[in-house]
Amino acid sequence: MNSGAAAEALAARFLTTRGLAIVARNYRCRGGEIDLIVRDGNTLVFVEVRLRRSQAFGGAVESITATKRRRLRLAAQHYLGRLVREPPCRFDAILLDGLAAENIEWLRGIDIE
């Protein structure tokens, strides 16, 4: 398993132990991808997982660039277009500075505009 897949698996375990349910992993469409789609009660949550092993170019949160945010919006819109009804939604980020549960930072309701 590569480090990206390991980070996503760690994030999925982290979220499920906090009561969220995994709906989809690695949802892809033309021009975008969402690492995890989860349910938090009635809210559909699009989760970006970022792993940084070094602070040399900034931490994990700095790696969510404007281009990445645009691709997240595109993929979320594509996913929502497949649903009969659009539920309440938000974007979260799981930030890891290493592949250990104690290195997880969960940012809820990030702004991707």
LUMVO-290527 format. One record per residue: chain; residue number from 1; x, y, z of N, C-alpha, C in turn; residue in one letter. Coordinates in steps of 0.001 Angstrom, whole numbers, always signed. Example, Ala and Ser with C-alpha at 12.3 -4.5 7.8 and 13.67 -1.06 7.14 Angstrom:
% residues 2
A/1/+13190/-5690/+7800/+12300/-4500/+7800/+13200/-3300/+7800/A
A/2/+12850/-2250/+7080/+13670/-1060/+7140/+12900/+30/+7870/S
***
This chain:
% residues 113
A/1/+853/-1177/+0/+0/+0/+0/+897/+1238/+0/M
A/2/+632/+2168/-917/+1439/+3388/-957/+1047/+4322/+195/N
A/3/+1831/+5364/+411/+1599/+6238/+1566/+282/+6994/+1457/S
A/4/-139/+7368/+241/-1422/+8049/+73/-2581/+7156/+464/G
A/5/-2543/+5913/+16/-3600/+4952/+359/-3585/+4663/+1859/A
A/6/-2395/+4564/+2448/-2289/+4332/+3893/-2862/+5512/+4674/A
A/7/-2606/+6730/+4218/-3139/+7924/+4875/-4664/+7945/+4787/A
A/8/-5208/+7597/+3623/-6664/+7561/+3465/-7298/+6485/+4332/E
A/9/-6660/+5326/+4438/-7175/+4262/+5298/-7148/+4694/+6758/A
A/10/-6079/+5347/+7178/-5970/+5857/+8550/-7056/+6899/+8812/L
A/11/-7276/+7797/+7862/-8319/+8820/+8009/-9702/+8185/+8089/A
A/12/-9963/+7169/+7276/-11259/+6491/+7298/-11496/+5835/+8653/A
A/13/-10487/+5170/+9194/-10621/+4554/+10531/-10866/+5625/+11588/R
A/14/-10138/+6721/+11506/-10287/+7833/+12443/-11726/+8348/+12441/F
A/15/-12283/+8558/+11250/-13637/+9094/+11154/-14693/+8094/+11600/L
A/16/-14526/+6818/+11244/-15532/+5829/+11648/-15539/+5626/+13158/T
A/17/-14391/+5734/+13799/-14376/+5599/+15264/-15050/+6791/+15938/T
A/18/-15275/+7855/+15191/-15970/+9032/+15714/-17426/+9086/+15252/R
A/19/-17913/+7958/+14727/-19328/+7831/+14404/-19740/+8219/+12993/G
A/20/-18808/+8566/+12134/-19143/+8892/+10759/-19145/+7609/+9934/L
A/21/-19940/+7583/+8884/-20055/+6389/+8038/-19442/+6674/+6664/A
A/22/-18607/+5764/+6213/-17982/+5905/+4895/-19031/+5614/+3823/I
A/23/-19184/+6543/+2876/-20106/+6388/+1757/-19336/+5975/+500/V
A/24/-18183/+6611/+276/-17379/+6308/-907/-15923/+6668/-631/A
A/25/-15032/+5977/-1314/-13594/+6269/-1260/-13118/+6570/-2670/R
A/26/-12236/+7526/-2776/-11625/+7889/-4061/-12657/+8083/-5162/N
A/27/-13628/+8932/-4900/-14634/+9249/-5915/-13976/+10120/-6978/Y
A/28/-14052/+9657/-8215/-13400/+10370/-9314/-14409/+10724/-10391/R
A/29/-14182/+11883/-10982/-14902/+12281/-12179/-13906/+13038/-13041/C
A/30/-14314/+13378/-14215/-13413/+14120/-15099/-13069/+15453/-14435/R
A/31/-11794/+15643/-14129/-11345/+16912/-13566/-11299/+17003/-12058/G
A/32/-11714/+15948/-11347/-11687/+16056/-9889/-11725/+14721/-9178/G
A/33/-11367/+14756/-7904/-11384/+13553/-7065/-11618/+13967/-5627/E
A/34/-12358/+13126/-4910/-12566/+13310/-3480/-12068/+12045/-2798/I
A/35/-11207/+12223/-1786/-10610/+11069/-1113/-11661/+10234/-391/D
A/36/-12487/+10888/+426/-13515/+10177/+1189/-14807/+10977/+1148/L
A/37/-15913/+10278/+1026/-17232/+10877/+1204/-17848/+10126/+2371/I
A/38/-18272/+10864/+3390/-18788/+10255/+4612/-20097/+10916/+5013/V
A/39/-20836/+10236/+5876/-22050/+10802/+6467/-21778/+11108/+7921/R
A/40/-22121/+12325/+8304/-22058/+12761/+9696/-23487/+13128/+10057/D
A/41/-24238/+12147/+10564/-25671/+12350/+10777/-26341/+12510/+9423/G
A/42/-27062/+13621/+9234/-27725/+13885/+7958/-26836/+14633/+6970/N
A/43/-25636/+14997/+7387/-24743/+15803/+6560/-23805/+14922/+5752/T
A/44/-23701/+15234/+4468/-22749/+14562/+3592/-21451/+15369/+3644/L
A/45/-20360/+14684/+3922/-19077/+15364/+4125/-18082/+14871/+3075/V
A/46/-17503/+15826/+2352/-16455/+15546/+1372/-15130/+15803/+2074/F
A/47/-14289/+14762/+2134/-13072/+14831/+2940/-11831/+14757/+2057/V
A/48/-10970/+15742/+2227/-9659/+15744/+1582/-8637/+15278/+2609/E
A/49/-7848/+14272/+2259/-6813/+13736/+3146/-5463/+14210/+2623/V
A/50/-4701/+14861/+3490/-3392/+15387/+3091/-2325/+14860/+4033/R
A/51/-1297/+14276/+3443/-160/+13744/+4187/+1070/+14535/+3807/L
A/52/+1766/+15019/+4803/+3052/+15686/+4584/+4058/+15070/+5539/R
A/53/+5128/+14583/+4994/+6186/+13999/+5825/+7220/+15032/+6223/R
A/54/+7196/+16187/+5553/+8184/+17225/+5808/+7499/+18578/+5806/S
A/55/+7997/+19496/+6594/+7488/+20866/+6624/+8252/+21769/+5652/Q
A/56/+9130/+21201/+4848/+9992/+21985/+3968/+9212/+22906/+3037/A
A/57/+8046/+22466/+2572/+7245/+23276/+1654/+5921/+23666/+2290/F
A/58/+5881/+23755/+3609/+4647/+24051/+4316/+4025/+22773/+4823/G
A/59/+3076/+22894/+5699/+2402/+21732/+6268/+1322/+21211/+5339/G
A/60/+569/+20255/+5845/-465/+19605/+5045/-1543/+20579/+4588/A
A/61/-1937/+21512/+5440/-3006/+22433/+5062/-2582/+23354/+3916/V
A/62/-1321/+23728/+3867/-838/+24585/+2786/-847/+23876/+1437/E
A/63/-928/+22558/+1460/-908/+21804/+207/-2284/+21752/-470/S
A/64/-3315/+22301/+160/-4639/+22358/-465/-4709/+23675/-1238/I
A/65/-4214/+23619/-2448/-4061/+24802/-3289/-5402/+25221/-3900/T
A/66/-5409/+26377/-4532/-6613/+26854/-5223/-7049/+25862/-6301/A
A/67/-6093/+25292/-7005/-6409/+24298/-8036/-7050/+23068/-7404/T
A/68/-6507/+22610/-6284/-7072/+21443/-5600/-8479/+21750/-5101/K
A/69/-8697/+22937/-4554/-10032/+23312/-4072/-11039/+23336/-5229/R
A/70/-10621/+23835/-6384/-11496/+23851/-7558/-11865/+22425/-7965/R
A/71/-10894/+21527/-7944/-11156/+20125/-8303/-12075/+19443/-7293/R
A/72/-11937/+19801/-6020/-12839/+19264/-4989/-14275/+19723/-5244/L
A/73/-14449/+21012/-5542/-15791/+21544/-5830/-16404/+20823/-7027/R
A/74/-15615/+20654/-8083/-16096/+19992/-9287/-16553/+18563/-8994/L
A/75/-15741/+17818/-8278/-16088/+16427/-7959/-17322/+16364/-7056/A
A/76/-17418/+17268/-6088/-18582/+17293/-5196/-19849/+17605/-5990/A
A/77/-19785/+18574/-6881/-20942/+18915/-7711/-21355/+17727/-8571/Q
A/78/-20374/+17028/-9112/-20657/+15841/-9930/-21349/+14776/-9087/H
A/79/-20832/+14518/-7901/-21423/+13507/-7022/-22854/+13900/-6649/Y
A/80/-23048/+15152/-6258/-24375/+15614/-5851/-25370/+15565/-7003/L
A/81/-24897/+15744/-8222/-25764/+15682/-9391/-26372/+14310/-9614/G
A/82/-25791/+13293/-9020/-26295/+11916/-9144/-27383/+11605/-8127/R
A/83/-27548/+12463/-7123/-28500/+12204/-6046/-29877/+12761/-6382/L
A/84/-30908/+12119/-5842/-32273/+12588/-6031/-32486/+13913/-5288/V
A/85/-31995/+13974/-4063/-32103/+15167/-3238/-30742/+15531/-2686/R
A/86/-30438/+16812/-2668/-29141/+17250/-2150/-29228/+17438/-636/E
A/87/-28429/+16678/+113/-28440/+16810/+1576/-27581/+18011/+2001/P
A/88/-27650/+18372/+3282/-26686/+19363/+3775/-25277/+18806/+3561/P
A/89/-24346/+19672/+3180/-22989/+19224/+2857/-21959/+20130/+3517/C
A/90/-20756/+19572/+3663/-19616/+20383/+4075/-18348/+19713/+3564/R
A/91/-17269/+20484/+3605/-15952/+19974/+3242/-15099/+19942/+4500/F
A/92/-14437/+18819/+4726/-13500/+18664/+5838/-12137/+18303/+5272/D
A/93/-11130/+18482/+6101/-9783/+18036/+5746/-9225/+17225/+6903/A
A/94/-8598/+16133/+6572/-7837/+15349/+7544/-6382/+15581/+7180/I
A/95/-5653/+16177/+8096/-4253/+16531/+7866/-3367/+15616/+8687/L
A/96/-2383/+15035/+8042/-1452/+14136/+8720/-27/+14591/+8471/L
A/97/+733/+14657/+9520/+2173/+14895/+9408/+2867/+13612/+9827/D
A/98/+2597/+12549/+9075/+3116/+11218/+9362/+1968/+10229/+9411/G
A/99/+2280/+8955/+9351/+1255/+7917/+9311/+983/+7339/+10694/L
A/100/+572/+8195/+11618/+220/+7757/+12962/-1025/+8501/+13403/A
A/101/-1916/+7803/+14118/-3188/+8395/+14534/-2994/+9649/+15383/A
A/102/-1926/+9700/+16159/-1697/+10882/+17003/-1292/+12105/+16191/E
A/103/-1003/+11925/+14906/-616/+13035/+14039/-1774/+13564/+13196/N
A/104/-3015/+13205/+13544/-4170/+13615/+12754/-4731/+14931/+13276/I
A/105/-4979/+15833/+12333/-5704/+17064/+12629/-6942/+17060/+11739/E
A/106/-8114/+17222/+12347/-9379/+17182/+11626/-9946/+18596/+11557/W
A/107/-9992/+19147/+10364/-10561/+20473/+10158/-11949/+20306/+9565/L
A/108/-12958/+20762/+10284/-14344/+20646/+9825/-14793/+21945/+9168/R
A/109/-15546/+21777/+8099/-16140/+22937/+7456/-15127/+23893/+6835/G
A/110/-14159/+23341/+6114/-13161/+24210/+5482/-13772/+24965/+4316/I
A/111/-13253/+26123/+4051/-13700/+26951/+2942/-12931/+26559/+1685/D
A/112/-13631/+26134/+651/-12926/+25756/-571/-13196/+26744/-1702/I
A/113/-13759/+27869/-1377/-14042/+28891/-2411/-12806/+29579/-2858/E
***
